[in-house]
Amino acid sequence: MIKINLIQDFFEGKIKLWKSFWIAGELIYGFLLLVLLQIDKYLSSELSERSNYLSIFNLNNLSVISKLFLILITIFISIGVWRSAENYRGSIFIILFVFIYYGYRVSSLVLLF
């Protein structure tokens, strides 16, 4: 029950900005991205036969399901951090940095297709 409230609070922007940005936006997102790349590599026989290395940042060869999952996770985390930035009562430069950073992250999803 507490995990559902934590996820809901994050999505509504009730978590502090530094926690949203660094923990959810960078640490958890990066971990999920690495896990997604490795799962997709081992489930896709074509990719796993061609390479035996850690396929970091090779998003062009992802399956459609992995791309959709990546899009959903990116949008979910971006909305949570964006809303935390809207509720932040500090420097306008930090807020602008977060808006530009996550605007770029979401707009770069176009490169998947």
MODELLER restraints for C-alpha pairs under 7 A, 6 or more apart:
rsr = mdl.restraints
at = mdl.atoms
rsr.add(forms.Gaussian(group=physical.xy_distance, feature=features.Distance(at['CA:9:A'], at['CA:15:A']), mean=6.26, stdev=0.5))
rsr.add(forms.Gaussian(group=physical.xy_distance, feature=features.Distance(at['CA:10:A'], at['CA:80:A']), mean=5.41, stdev=0.5))
rsr.add(forms.Gaussian(group=physical.xy_distance, feature=features.Distance(at['CA:11:A'], at['CA:79:A']), mean=6.56, stdev=0.5))
rsr.add(forms.Gaussian(group=physical.xy_distance, feature=features.Distance(at['CA:11:A'], at['CA:80:A']), mean=4.19, stdev=0.5))
rsr.add(forms.Gaussian(group=physical.xy_distance, feature=features.Distance(at['CA:12:A'], at['CA:80:A']), mean=6.24, stdev=0.5))
rsr.add(forms.Gaussian(group=physical.xy_distance, feature=features.Distance(at['CA:12:A'], at['CA:83:A']), mean=6.46, stdev=0.5))
rsr.add(forms.Gaussian(group=physical.xy_distance, feature=features.Distance(at['CA:13:A'], at['CA:80:A']), mean=5.37, stdev=0.5))
rsr.add(forms.Gaussian(group=physical.xy_distance, feature=features.Distance(at['CA:13:A'], at['CA:81:A']), mean=6.68, stdev=0.5))
rsr.add(forms.Gaussian(group=physical.xy_distance, feature=features.Distance(at['CA:13:A'], at['CA:83:A']), mean=4.41, stdev=0.5))
rsr.add(forms.Gaussian(group=physical.xy_distance, feature=features.Distance(at['CA:13:A'], at['CA:84:A']), mean=4.06, stdev=0.5))
rsr.add(forms.Gaussian(group=physical.xy_distance, feature=features.Distance(at['CA:13:A'], at['CA:87:A']), mean=6.92, stdev=0.5))
rsr.add(forms.Gaussian(group=physical.xy_distance, feature=features.Distance(at['CA:14:A'], at['CA:84:A']), mean=6.31, stdev=0.5))
rsr.add(forms.Gaussian(group=physical.xy_distance, feature=features.Distance(at['CA:15:A'], at['CA:84:A']), mean=6.36, stdev=0.5))
rsr.add(forms.Gaussian(group=physical.xy_distance, feature=features.Distance(at['CA:16:A'], at['CA:84:A']), mean=6.33, stdev=0.5))
rsr.add(forms.Gaussian(group=physical.xy_distance, feature=features.Distance(at['CA:17:A'], at['CA:81:A']), mean=6.80, stdev=0.5))
rsr.add(forms.Gaussian(group=physical.xy_distance, feature=features.Distance(at['CA:17:A'], at['CA:84:A']), mean=5.11, stdev=0.5))
rsr.add(forms.Gaussian(group=physical.xy_distance, feature=features.Distance(at['CA:17:A'], at['CA:85:A']), mean=5.83, stdev=0.5))
rsr.add(forms.Gaussian(group=physical.xy_distance, feature=features.Distance(at['CA:17:A'], at['CA:88:A']), mean=6.44, stdev=0.5))
rsr.add(forms.Gaussian(group=physical.xy_distance, feature=features.Distance(at['CA:20:A'], at['CA:81:A']), mean=5.33, stdev=0.5))
rsr.add(forms.Gaussian(group=physical.xy_distance, feature=features.Distance(at['CA:20:A'], at['CA:84:A']), mean=6.91, stdev=0.5))
rsr.add(forms.Gaussian(group=physical.xy_distance, feature=features.Distance(at['CA:21:A'], at['CA:81:A']), mean=5.86, stdev=0.5))
rsr.add(forms.Gaussian(group=physical.xy_distance, feature=features.Distance(at['CA:24:A'], at['CA:77:A']), mean=6.84, stdev=0.5))
rsr.add(forms.Gaussian(group=physical.xy_distance, feature=features.Distance(at['CA:25:A'], at['CA:77:A']), mean=6.06, stdev=0.5))
rsr.add(forms.Gaussian(group=physical.xy_distance, feature=features.Distance(at['CA:25:A'], at['CA:81:A']), mean=6.81, stdev=0.5))
rsr.add(forms.Gaussian(group=physical.xy_distance, feature=features.Distance(at['CA:34:A'], at['CA:56:A']), mean=6.91, stdev=0.5))
rsr.add(forms.Gaussian(group=physical.xy_distance, feature=features.Distance(at['CA:36:A'], at['CA:66:A']), mean=6.96, stdev=0.5))
rsr.add(forms.Gaussian(group=physical.xy_distance, feature=features.Distance(at['CA:37:A'], at['CA:55:A']), mean=6.70, stdev=0.5))
rsr.add(forms.Gaussian(group=physical.xy_distance, feature=features.Distance(at['CA:37:A'], at['CA:56:A']), mean=6.97, stdev=0.5))
rsr.add(forms.Gaussian(group=physical.xy_distance, feature=features.Distance(at['CA:40:A'], at['CA:62:A']), mean=6.56, stdev=0.5))
rsr.add(forms.Gaussian(group=physical.xy_distance, feature=features.Distance(at['CA:40:A'], at['CA:66:A']), mean=6.82, stdev=0.5))
rsr.add(forms.Gaussian(group=physical.xy_distance, feature=features.Distance(at['CA:41:A'], at['CA:47:A']), mean=5.81, stdev=0.5))
rsr.add(forms.Gaussian(group=physical.xy_distance, feature=features.Distance(at['CA:41:A'], at['CA:48:A']), mean=5.52, stdev=0.5))
rsr.add(forms.Gaussian(group=physical.xy_distance, feature=features.Distance(at['CA:42:A'], at['CA:48:A']), mean=5.71, stdev=0.5))
rsr.add(forms.Gaussian(group=physical.xy_distance, feature=features.Distance(at['CA:59:A'], at['CA:112:A']), mean=6.57, stdev=0.5))
rsr.add(forms.Gaussian(group=physical.xy_distance, feature=features.Distance(at['CA:60:A'], at['CA:112:A']), mean=6.16, stdev=0.5))
rsr.add(forms.Gaussian(group=physical.xy_distance, feature=features.Distance(at['CA:71:A'], at['CA:109:A']), mean=6.89, stdev=0.5))
rsr.add(forms.Gaussian(group=physical.xy_distance, feature=features.Distance(at['CA:74:A'], at['CA:106:A']), mean=6.83, stdev=0.5))
rsr.add(forms.Gaussian(group=physical.xy_distance, feature=features.Distance(at['CA:75:A'], at['CA:106:A']), mean=6.73, stdev=0.5))
rsr.add(forms.Gaussian(group=physical.xy_distance, feature=features.Distance(at['CA:78:A'], at['CA:102:A']), mean=6.00, stdev=0.5))
rsr.add(forms.Gaussian(group=physical.xy_distance, feature=features.Distance(at['CA:82:A'], at['CA:99:A']), mean=6.56, stdev=0.5))
rsr.add(forms.Gaussian(group=physical.xy_distance, feature=features.Distance(at['CA:85:A'], at['CA:95:A']), mean=5.56, stdev=0.5))
rsr.add(forms.Gaussian(group=physical.xy_distance, feature=features.Distance(at['CA:85:A'], at['CA:98:A']), mean=6.88, stdev=0.5))
